[in-house]
Structure formats: C-alpha cells, structure tokens
Amino acid sequence: MLVRFVSQGVPLAEGDMNEIPEVETPAASGIYDDEGNMLQSFMDRVREALARDDAFELREAIGGLHETELGEVLGYLTTEQRQALVRLMGEDFDYTALTEVDEAIRLEMIHAMPPEQVAVAVSELASDDAVYILEDLDAQDRDEILRRLPFRERLRLRRALEYPEESAGRRMQTEFVAVPPFWTVGQTIDYVREDDDLPETFSEVFVVDPSFKLRGAVALHEILRAKRPEKIESIMHPTRHAIPAVMDQEEAAQIFEQYDLLSAAVVDENETLVGVLTIDDIVDVIQEEAEEDFRRLGGVGDEEISDTVLTAARSRFAWLFVNLFTAFLAASVIGLFDGTIQQMVALAALMPIVASMGGNAAAQTMTVTVRAIATRDINIHNSGRILRREVLVGLLNGTVIAFLIGLVVTLWFGETSLGIVIAVAMIINMLAAALAGILIPLLLNRAGADPAIASAVFVTAVTDVVGFFGFLGLASWWFGLAR
C-alpha cells in the first residue's frame, strides 16, 4: 500500500512517487493475516526453531518484532517454549515485551530467571517499564533484584515503588529533561544533544529552580523556533496540569483526556519534579481501567486469560457465593405463593419472563451508571436529572414491553386477566430495575465500595424479588387464589 505525501495541501508530482517508501500494513508484515490475527505459519516457524534450539532461525523470525508483537508471541507459547526463547535470544531479547503479557506469564518468566539476569534486564528498561515489572514481585524477590542495580538507579526505582499501586507515581518515567530558567535556548539544545543520560523520546523540557521545584515547561517546537540567545524563562509557560505522584492513575488519565495532553509533569507533596507521564502510558491506563470495569461487572475481578484453573475459580467464587444467598431470597418469595402456583400452573411458566426482562433492563442502566461513575460524568449536580431520565426510560420501555407480553399471554392462555396481571407486573419490575440500576451503584460508590464489582449481585436480587413478588402477588390478589 502506497501513501501519497502532501506538502501544504499540494500532492507530490507523479514523478516523485518513486521516492515514497512503501508503508506496510499489519497483513503485509508477514506475521498477520488480513484480519489482524497472527499467522499460524509464523508461529509454527517460531516453535520449530525453539524445538531445534536454532538461535539463528529464531532471531530471523522474531528479531525485528515490536515489543507488543513479541508479547503476543510469548502468550501463544508454553512455559518451556518461553524459557527456551529467552535463552536462545540472549542479549537480543527485548525485555520490554514482559510489560505486554499477562501478569501470570510475566511472573512465571521472571521467576525462571536468575536475579542477575533480571537485574540486567531491568537496568536496560525505561523506569516506568522497570517499575511495572518489579511491582508484581514479592518484597524479597524485588529487593534481591534491586540490590544488584547501580545506586542511583536503585534509588529511583525504590522511590517510584513506594508510591501507592495504580498511582501516577507508579506510572511515571523518572527520566526527564529539566533545565534552570536562566539557561539560553542554545545551552538547552546543546545539553539535550550531549547528555547520554537523557530519555530517548520527550516532548517537553521542564523548568526547575535550584531546589528542583517545578517552575514551568517549554514544548520542543517552541525551543526549535526560538533564537539561541533567548532565555528559557522568556519562552516557558506555567505548568497548569502538574499531576501529584499520589494521584490515582485513572484521575491522571482523565486530566490527559480533558486537556489533550501529550505529557505532564509529576510532582511530590513539595511540588518537586519527580517524573513525567506520557500519553503512551495513559493509553495503557485507559485500556486497563476499561478492561477492569468490564471484568468486574461480570464478577471476575482481576482474572486474566492466562490464570490457572484454581486461580480463576477462586476469583469467581466469592460473588457466586453471595449470589447464592440472593437466589435463596428470591426462592423464598416464590415459596410464599406456592399455593397460587399450584392452582394456576401458567404462573410458573411466566415467572422467568418477568424476572429476566427486569434483570436485562437493570443491567443496561447499571452499565451506563458504572461507566459514568468511572469517567466522572455523573455527580451531585446531575444525578437527579439522570435518575429521572432512567425512570422515564424504564417506564416507557416497561409500558411497550408490557403491552406486547400482555397481548401474547392473552392469546397464548386465553386469559385476558392474566395478560393484564403480567403487564402490570412488568411495568413495576422495569421501574424497579431502572431505580436499582442507578441507585445501587451510586450508593455503593458513596460507601467506598467498587460499584463495578458489587452492583450486579444486588441489582439482580432486587429485580428477582420485585419481579416475583409483584407478579405472584398481583395474581393472588386478582384471582383471589392466595392461601
């Protein structure tokens, strides 16, 4: 696939097209098919190289892969194959790929390496990637690796690891470019060119005072456009969105989203510059938080696809156990009307319809609410309006569904009164579903619980109890069949 370059809105001449490089799509790279799936033939080549201990062939196959592609390859291999891959690649193995695999795979690979090898690998990584790998290890293993690092690097990593989990301090890079305000543009450019300890990529130069307190920042394009004799302080701008190191990573991501940032300074409690957050880290945060919310809505917590059977079963059991009690609660409501059900068997066939429709409606409202809480789109100022909207949505959908199901039940059983009863019960349960779907997540959030993981069980309990009680209670009253 050829890409035609445009300069100031004017396409290049046809004769210049020979100078334009061919841009490879994922399918053209030789390892993916047209749908973006890794080719089986490529994976067979990798596995065959590993089986033959052919380091040359393995390097030919995966030597040029991006870290994300290498991480995908590692995910498709067995434990023994992954260990063989690291051994055969030797110094050519890109340890950044460990940040692209599931935690279970990452820990398994690290535990299989001697501490000296892990220390060398960590020392070659950017500080944020190093922290990402080290934070999942237990304290003893982590200390064993850290003590093998140079003092300055060990100090930086220890400091980052002291910040709370899922905080900006854990995500930040401790490598950044900082200069005093009295430097000239020429001094700054020379410094960036000559200092080998600076980060490989950056978009801002931060301005600090002698105590390293953040004064401001200068974008690279501003430096490139300024004259060499100009003072940095004359072109810098105040850093309006400095992020506290203890801030939750999700809040930091919201700041990036709100202000369209590419990078942001990270400061400690004394406003001292300690690191920088970049957009690539924030993209990972956004993806992780979205996946986490999705999994928790399903009651599977932090489960990953590579987890063992025992780990997966344990992570799911807790909420299944809670759901067992709510199921008994719903069953006890049905037990109150066993005489009614015995005298009108049609009620038993229709009960699941009322409960399932209420459960589905509640799941819709709950999903919208939990996501709004996570993105802070719902707050004290608009919660009343959103509550009214959801109630009206529940009433409207409930009315339409009630009419349809009432008509079907009337034609099915030849009982107009039964159609009316189930229609009224449906409206009641849809309203209850709307209220439960928004109020339960809000109340759980106010109480400090995670609404994503705790809401589903309680919302389902409400719709089951209200649905069964409403339908069977109305039927008992309407037909006079109560015991």
ZIRAWO-V915162 format. One record per residue. N is the residue number from 1. RES is the residue in three letters. PHI is phi in degrees with one decimal (999 if undefined). PSI is psi in whole degrees, -180 to 180 (999 if undefined). Layout:
{{N:RES:PHI:PSI} {N:RES:PHI:PSI}}
This chain:
{{1:MET:999:124} {2:LEU:-97.8:143} {3:VAL:-112.7:125} {4:ARG:-88.8:122} {5:PHE:-81.7:147} {6:VAL:-124.4:131} {7:SER:-112.8:115} {8:GLN:53.6:39} {9:GLY:84.3:0} {10:VAL:-109.9:120} {11:PRO:-64.3:152} {12:LEU:-68.2:154} {13:ALA:-66.6:156} {14:GLU:-59.5:-34} {15:GLY:-67.0:-22} {16:ASP:-84.7:-6} {17:MET:-66.2:-22} {18:ASN:-65.0:-22} {19:GLU:-86.9:-6} {20:ILE:-88.0:125} {21:PRO:-71.0:153} {22:GLU:-78.2:131} {23:VAL:-98.2:123} {24:GLU:-81.8:133} {25:THR:-86.1:166} {26:PRO:-52.9:-37} {27:ALA:-68.7:-28} {28:ALA:-84.7:-8} {29:SER:-76.6:-10} {30:GLY:92.5:-3} {31:ILE:-122.0:-7} {32:TYR:-123.9:150} {33:ASP:-88.1:-175} {34:ASP:-64.3:-21} {35:GLU:-96.2:6} {36:GLY:84.1:12} {37:ASN:-92.7:142} {38:MET:-65.8:132} {39:LEU:-66.0:138} {40:GLN:-64.3:-36} {41:SER:-64.2:-37} {42:PHE:-67.1:-45} {43:MET:-65.6:-35} {44:ASP:-63.3:-39} {45:ARG:-62.7:-44} {46:VAL:-64.3:-45} {47:ARG:-65.3:-39} {48:GLU:-65.9:-39} {49:ALA:-63.3:-39} {50:LEU:-68.5:-40} {51:ALA:-64.9:-32} {52:ARG:-92.4:0} {53:ASP:55.9:40} {54:ASP:-94.3:92} {55:ALA:-64.8:-38} {56:PHE:-63.5:-48} {57:GLU:-63.2:-38} {58:LEU:-64.5:-43} {59:ARG:-64.4:-38} {60:GLU:-62.1:-37} {61:ALA:-78.2:-45} {62:ILE:-118.8:1} {63:GLY:-60.4:-32} {64:GLY:-99.5:9} {65:LEU:-71.7:147} {66:HIS:-70.9:158} {67:GLU:-57.9:-35} {68:THR:-69.5:-37} {69:GLU:-69.0:-41} {70:LEU:-65.1:-38} {71:GLY:-61.8:-38} {72:GLU:-65.5:-41} {73:VAL:-60.4:-46} {74:LEU:-58.8:-37} {75:GLY:-66.6:-24} {76:TYR:-89.7:-9} {77:LEU:-95.4:162} {78:THR:-81.3:171} {79:THR:-56.5:-49} {80:GLU:-64.2:-38} {81:GLN:-68.1:-38} {82:ARG:-63.8:-43} {83:GLN:-63.9:-39} {84:ALA:-66.1:-38} {85:LEU:-61.5:-47} {86:VAL:-62.3:-41} {87:ARG:-65.7:-45} {88:LEU:-71.9:-35} {89:MET:-73.3:-29} {90:GLY:57.6:-129} {91:GLU:-69.1:-15} {92:ASP:-84.0:-6} {93:PHE:-72.4:130} {94:ASP:-89.0:102} {95:TYR:-69.7:-13} {96:THR:-61.5:-24} {97:ALA:-61.6:-23} {98:LEU:-65.7:-22} {99:THR:-79.7:-7} {100:GLU:-105.4:5} {101:VAL:-113.5:166} {102:ASP:-62.1:155} {103:GLU:-57.6:-41} {104:ALA:-61.6:-42} {105:ILE:-67.9:-42} {106:ARG:-61.0:-47} {107:LEU:-64.8:-40} {108:GLU:-61.1:-42} {109:MET:-70.3:-40} {110:ILE:-67.4:-42} {111:HIS:-65.4:-23} {112:ALA:-82.3:-11} {113:MET:-99.0:148} {114:PRO:-68.6:151} {115:PRO:-56.1:-34} {116:GLU:-62.2:-41} {117:GLN:-67.4:-42} {118:VAL:-64.7:-40} {119:ALA:-61.9:-43} {120:VAL:-63.1:-42} {121:ALA:-62.9:-45} {122:VAL:-63.4:-38} {123:SER:-66.1:-21} {124:GLU:-90.7:-7} {125:LEU:-93.4:158} {126:ALA:-63.2:152} {127:SER:-60.2:-37} {128:ASP:-66.3:-38} {129:ASP:-69.0:-38} {130:ALA:-62.8:-45} {131:VAL:-63.5:-40} {132:TYR:-59.7:-37} {133:ILE:-76.6:-41} {134:LEU:-76.0:-28} {135:GLU:-66.7:-22} {136:ASP:-85.2:-11} {137:LEU:-79.9:154} {138:ASP:-71.9:163} {139:ALA:-58.2:-40} {140:GLN:-65.0:-47} {141:ASP:-65.0:-40} {142:ARG:-63.3:-45} {143:ASP:-63.8:-36} {144:GLU:-62.7:-37} {145:ILE:-76.3:-44} {146:LEU:-62.8:-38} {147:ARG:-68.7:-11} {148:ARG:-92.6:-2} {149:LEU:-91.9:157} {150:PRO:-57.2:151} {151:PHE:-55.4:-49} {152:ARG:-62.2:-44} {153:GLU:-68.7:-40} {154:ARG:-61.3:-40} {155:LEU:-64.1:-43} {156:ARG:-62.8:-44} {157:LEU:-69.5:-40} {158:ARG:-61.0:-41} {159:ARG:-63.7:-43} {160:ALA:-65.5:-37} {161:LEU:-71.9:-17} {162:GLU:-76.9:-18} {163:TYR:-73.3:156} {164:PRO:-59.9:152} {165:GLU:-60.4:146} {166:GLU:58.6:33} {167:SER:-106.2:167} {168:ALA:-62.1:-34} {169:GLY:-61.7:-33} {170:ARG:-75.2:-28} {171:ARG:-91.0:-19} {172:MET:-71.7:157} {173:GLN:-93.0:133} {174:THR:-86.9:-5} {175:GLU:-91.4:125} {176:PHE:-155.4:172} {177:VAL:-109.8:120} {178:ALA:-133.9:136} {179:VAL:-135.2:159} {180:PRO:-76.5:157} {181:PRO:-68.6:-22} {182:PHE:-84.3:-5} {183:TRP:-67.1:153} {184:THR:-89.1:168} {185:VAL:-61.4:-39} {186:GLY:-63.1:-43} {187:GLN:-61.3:-41} {188:THR:-64.3:-45} {189:ILE:-63.1:-43} {190:ASP:-63.5:-40} {191:TYR:-62.6:-44} {192:VAL:-64.4:-36} {193:ARG:-72.1:-35} {194:GLU:-99.0:-25} {195:ASP:-84.2:117} {196:ASP:-78.2:-13} {197:ASP:-87.0:-1} {198:LEU:-77.3:157} {199:PRO:-62.8:154} {200:GLU:-68.4:-38} {201:THR:-129.7:142} {202:PHE:-163.6:158} {203:SER:-119.8:-9} {204:GLU:-137.4:150} {205:VAL:-110.7:124} {206:PHE:-89.6:148} {207:VAL:-111.3:126} {208:VAL:-129.7:158} {209:ASP:-90.5:-180} {210:PRO:-58.5:-27} {211:SER:-90.4:10} {212:PHE:68.3:21} {213:LYS:-76.0:141} {214:LEU:-70.7:126} {215:ARG:-104.9:-34} {216:GLY:174.3:-163} {217:ALA:-153.3:157} {218:VAL:-132.3:126} {219:ALA:-72.1:151} {220:LEU:-59.3:-38} {221:HIS:-65.7:-29} {222:GLU:-70.9:-37} {223:ILE:-66.7:-43} {224:LEU:-66.5:-28} {225:ARG:-89.4:-11} {226:ALA:-88.6:158} {227:LYS:-76.3:150} {228:ARG:-58.3:-38} {229:PRO:-74.6:-13} {230:GLU:-64.6:143} {231:LYS:-77.2:144} {232:ILE:-60.5:-38} {233:GLU:-64.4:-21} {234:SER:-79.3:-19} {235:ILE:-115.5:-5} {236:MET:-74.8:161} {237:HIS:-126.1:149} {238:PRO:-59.9:142} {239:THR:-81.2:101} {240:ARG:-81.7:-15} {241:HIS:-127.3:41} {242:ALA:-63.3:138} {243:ILE:-108.4:124} {244:PRO:-62.0:141} {245:ALA:-62.6:-27} {246:VAL:-88.1:-2} {247:MET:-65.8:141} {248:ASP:-60.6:141} {249:GLN:-61.4:-30} {250:GLU:-69.5:-38} {251:GLU:-65.4:-40} {252:ALA:-61.5:-41} {253:ALA:-63.6:-36} {254:GLN:-66.3:-35} {255:ILE:-66.2:-43} {256:PHE:-58.6:-44} {257:GLU:-66.5:-42} {258:GLN:-66.6:-39} {259:TYR:-109.5:10} {260:ASP:52.8:52} {261:LEU:-86.9:149} {262:LEU:-98.0:-30} {263:SER:-155.9:162} {264:ALA:-151.2:142} {265:ALA:-71.0:145} {266:VAL:-113.9:128} {267:VAL:-123.8:155} {268:ASP:-89.7:-169} {269:GLU:-66.5:-17} {270:ASN:-98.6:13} {271:GLU:64.8:23} {272:THR:-85.3:135} {273:LEU:-69.5:122} {274:VAL:-121.2:-12} {275:GLY:179.8:-173} {276:VAL:-143.2:139} {277:LEU:-100.6:137} {278:THR:-119.0:162} {279:ILE:-63.1:-31} {280:ASP:-65.9:-35} {281:ASP:-68.2:-39} {282:ILE:-68.7:-36} {283:VAL:-60.3:-42} {284:ASP:-63.0:-40} {285:VAL:-62.2:-47} {286:ILE:-60.2:-44} {287:GLN:-64.9:-44} {288:GLU:-63.4:-44} {289:GLU:-65.7:-39} {290:ALA:-64.9:-44} {291:GLU:-64.5:-39} {292:GLU:-63.3:-45} {293:ASP:-62.5:-41} {294:PHE:-63.4:-45} {295:ARG:-65.8:-41} {296:ARG:-68.8:-31} {297:LEU:-62.2:-29} {298:GLY:-89.4:0} {299:GLY:75.1:27} {300:VAL:-111.3:8} {301:GLY:56.8:-130} {302:ASP:-98.8:24} {303:GLU:-61.2:142} {304:GLU:-120.7:160} {305:ILE:-66.0:-24} {306:SER:-89.0:-1} {307:ASP:-64.4:152} {308:THR:-71.9:167} {309:VAL:-58.5:-45} {310:LEU:-63.4:-44} {311:THR:-63.9:-44} {312:ALA:-64.4:-43} {313:ALA:-63.6:-41} {314:ARG:-66.0:-40} {315:SER:-68.6:-28} {316:ARG:-90.0:-22} {317:PHE:-66.0:-38} {318:ALA:-56.2:-50} {319:TRP:-78.1:-26} {320:LEU:-64.6:-36} {321:PHE:-66.2:-42} {322:VAL:-63.5:-41} {323:ASN:-64.0:-27} {324:LEU:-61.0:-42} {325:PHE:-68.3:-40} {326:THR:-67.5:-31} {327:ALA:-66.9:-40} {328:PHE:-64.5:-34} {329:LEU:-63.4:-45} {330:ALA:-64.6:-39} {331:ALA:-64.6:-36} {332:SER:-67.2:-32} {333:VAL:-64.9:-43} {334:ILE:-61.8:-38} {335:GLY:-61.5:-27} {336:LEU:-65.1:-21} {337:PHE:-121.1:31} {338:ASP:-64.2:-33} {339:GLY:-65.7:-40} {340:THR:-62.8:-42} {341:ILE:-67.5:-37} {342:GLN:-64.4:-34} {343:GLN:-85.0:-20} {344:MET:-137.5:90} {345:VAL:-63.3:-24} {346:ALA:-58.4:-28} {347:LEU:-62.3:-38} {348:ALA:-64.4:-36} {349:ALA:-73.0:-28} {350:LEU:-93.6:-18} {351:MET:-57.1:-46} {352:PRO:-60.7:-28} {353:ILE:-65.2:-47} {354:VAL:-62.5:-46} {355:ALA:-67.1:-44} {356:SER:-68.5:-39} {357:MET:-64.4:-41} {358:GLY:-64.6:-41} {359:GLY:-63.8:-41} {360:ASN:-66.5:-42} {361:ALA:-63.9:-41} {362:ALA:-65.8:-38} {363:ALA:-63.0:-38} {364:GLN:-62.8:-50} {365:THR:-63.8:-42} {366:MET:-63.4:-41} {367:THR:-62.3:-45} {368:VAL:-62.4:-42} {369:THR:-67.7:-46} {370:VAL:-62.5:-41} {371:ARG:-66.2:-39} {372:ALA:-65.3:-36} {373:ILE:-65.9:-43} {374:ALA:-64.3:-37} {375:THR:-93.1:1} {376:ARG:61.7:31} {377:ASP:-82.8:-12} {378:ILE:-117.9:133} {379:ASN:-150.6:-173} {380:ILE:-63.8:-24} {381:HIS:-79.9:-31} {382:ASN:-118.8:2} {383:SER:-63.5:-37} {384:GLY:-63.8:-43} {385:ARG:-64.5:-42} {386:ILE:-67.3:-37} {387:LEU:-61.2:-45} {388:ARG:-63.0:-40} {389:ARG:-61.5:-46} {390:GLU:-65.4:-36} {391:VAL:-64.4:-43} {392:LEU:-67.1:-38} {393:VAL:-62.3:-44} {394:GLY:-62.4:-41} {395:LEU:-66.7:-43} {396:LEU:-65.7:-51} {397:ASN:-63.8:-39} {398:GLY:-61.0:-40} {399:THR:-66.3:-44} {400:VAL:-65.9:-47} {401:ILE:-64.1:-39} {402:ALA:-61.9:-42} {403:PHE:-62.8:-45} {404:LEU:-66.0:-47} {405:ILE:-70.3:-34} {406:GLY:-63.1:-40} {407:LEU:-66.2:-44} {408:VAL:-64.6:-44} {409:VAL:-64.8:-39} {410:THR:-62.1:-45} {411:LEU:-71.6:-34} {412:TRP:-70.5:-50} {413:PHE:-102.4:-6} {414:GLY:67.5:25} {415:GLU:-123.0:102} {416:THR:-62.3:-40} {417:SER:-63.6:-36} {418:LEU:-67.1:-37} {419:GLY:-63.9:-38} {420:ILE:-67.3:-42} {421:VAL:-61.2:-49} {422:ILE:-69.6:-30} {423:ALA:-66.4:-45} {424:VAL:-65.2:-43} {425:ALA:-61.6:-37} {426:MET:-65.2:-43} {427:ILE:-62.9:-44} {428:ILE:-60.2:-46} {429:ASN:-71.3:-34} {430:MET:-67.0:-37} {431:LEU:-66.4:-43} {432:ALA:-62.7:-38} {433:ALA:-63.9:-42} {434:ALA:-63.8:-44} {435:LEU:-65.9:-46} {436:ALA:-65.8:-39} {437:GLY:-63.7:-27} {438:ILE:-104.2:-37} {439:LEU:-74.6:-40} {440:ILE:-63.8:-48} {441:PRO:-60.0:-40} {442:LEU:-65.3:-42} {443:LEU:-67.8:-41} {444:LEU:-63.6:-40} {445:ASN:-65.3:-40} {446:ARG:-65.1:-33} {447:ALA:-80.9:-4} {448:GLY:92.0:3} {449:ALA:-88.4:160} {450:ASP:-81.6:110} {451:PRO:-65.6:-24} {452:ALA:-66.5:-40} {453:ILE:-93.7:-22} {454:ALA:-101.5:-17} {455:SER:-70.8:-42} {456:ALA:-56.5:-45} {457:VAL:-61.4:-47} {458:PHE:-72.8:-37} {459:VAL:-65.5:-42} {460:THR:-61.7:-40} {461:ALA:-61.3:-43} {462:VAL:-63.0:-48} {463:THR:-67.6:-36} {464:ASP:-66.6:-49} {465:VAL:-64.5:-49} {466:VAL:-64.4:-41} {467:GLY:-62.8:-50} {468:PHE:-66.3:-45} {469:PHE:-66.0:-42} {470:GLY:-63.9:-47} {471:PHE:-68.0:-51} {472:LEU:-70.9:-35} {473:GLY:-65.4:-44} {474:LEU:-64.3:-41} {475:ALA:-63.3:-42} {476:SER:-63.4:-44} {477:TRP:-68.3:-43} {478:TRP:-68.1:-44} {479:PHE:-95.3:-3} {480:GLY:62.9:39} {481:LEU:-106.5:7} {482:ALA:-63.9:148} {483:ARG:-70.5:999}}
